[in-house]
């Protein structure tokens, strides 16, 4: 390794390596801070980061300006006078159709949709995954395969039959109906997540419990549940962001008074009547994005794990 | 592998009863909604249902009407263009970002957080933000003009020919972070020794990536492509939020066509036929992949 400098490589100079040859490798290899390689590397990353941050910045500054200032200035300039009025208006006064109580209505609808949907879908999927991992029966794999294939079917293909079913039961247009829909469509990915997790647990645990005479539910509640907190958190992150951000099911299965936040937001911003108040629109947009953003920033690495788990099929 | 209760063959159905009871929601969902619902929709796409589903068969009439409709053809053209471009760009950008992130950089977490946060937002929020940033009177165009370049024109959302690129910008902003994450996970799975060996042999870095690392990451690429592709086919809320399908019908997409015909134009047959076409599109993507992935013996992940 000491001769590495003679090769024309991208690795850092020999000067950084020499004094450290004595001790074992620890941490990243030190490099001169301002090599041309680093300038290109960090420069590119910083430019990319600016592109990703720009819309967020524009959203925030627009929502803090008054309308006259927006008409005069440009979208990137910071507000000269900060006003919170657009936020108040977006939350409590903005109109969708006949209702003029702002986004707060949609927010509470979304809460009422998201909380039960997350709980029910995770409860069902965790038991499913556990049954698939430890208690296979004839046909269980077949149903699971159908479920996974179903995850790829465009929702548009299954929407209308569900509308008919919900109408027959008499819950079409209610929050209950939408909660059921979310629980159904959350099932494939969550079941996969839980099944893969339970399969990865050491089998001896399960066998020992079986020998001791524990049954299906006992093993699940006393052994599996306490061991699977992390996967429950990942599933929760996945579902909270997914259900909160849903638009299609919201617009199909609810009525104006039960619209979730995303649907209401779209109606407020894209309404054709009245003067467009861009600052109120942006405040409303931030408010709607706030819940998943908070979940994202709080969960950090777990969010990435959830994505990877949801994305990489086992 | 399984802990089946072996009790000298009682009635088959009663064996492992708890697991079966627990799986009832899954079985019902799989059979009634996924299989039943899909077949129901395909079945009724051959009828002339208007306001309500009815059983008077018209063969492929709905499909002929569908492919004769300029709006549907526009939707398909848009989907093809948007699909190919967003697949290429998100793979390239995602991989480049991941390769940069993989250089043992400082602030890796900060960068990752920045690249990935749009993915947490809904398509509605994404669409509305970019509608504002691309606004011709206040957004990028007006900012550049106010700097002195008065003839500068960048108004994708109101120009029918390029509106789909305006949507593409927003879609890439939202989606590339996810691709980067997947690629980064793939890169981290590459053995350090490969890099060392390539370095010792004096192979330049870009060549190592192109000829050694990327071929090694084939499974990651395939998974990512399938994820992106199935997302592309379903693209709906982004268009609704950003352009509402406008100007005119120039940013129409299949999913929006389906919704509009099912729930607004009271023309169910068209909606069913269009959604069946979406299903066929997905099948064309998924079936070969599933065959490759699961056909040659089940892998355990």
Interface residues (C-beta under 8 A of the other chain):
Chain A: X4 X7 X8 X9 X10 X11 X28 X29 X41 X42 X44 X45 X48 X49 X51 X52 X53 X54 X55 X56 X58 X59 X62 X70 X71 X74 X75 X76 X124 X127 X128 X130 X131 X132 X134 X135 X136 X137 X138 X140 X143 X144 X146 X147 X149 X150 X152 X153 X154 X155 X156 X157 X158 X159 X160 X161 X162 X164 X183 X184 X187 X191 X196 X203 X206 X207 X210 X215 X216 X217 X241 X244 X245 X246 X247 X248 X251 X252 X262 X265 X266 X269 X270 X278 X281 X282 X285 X288 X289 X292 X293 X295 X296 X297 X300 X303 X304 X307 X308 X311 X312 X313 X314
Chain B: X1 X2 X3 X4 X12 X15 X16 X18 X19 X20 X22 X23 X25 X26 X27 X29 X30 X31 X33 X34 X35 X36 X37 X38 X40 X41 X42 X44 X53 X97 X100 X101 X103 X104 X105 X109 X111 X112 X113 X114 X115 X116 X117 X118 X119 X120 X121 X122 X123 X124 X125 X128 X129 X130 X131 X132 X133 X135 X138 X139 X142 X143 X146 X173 X177 X178 X181 X182 X185 X199 X200 X202 X204 X205 X223 X224 X227 X230 X233 X234 X236 X237 X240 X241 X244 X255 X258 X259 X262 X263 X268 X271 X272 X274 X275 X276 X278 X279 X282 X286 X290 X293 X300 X301
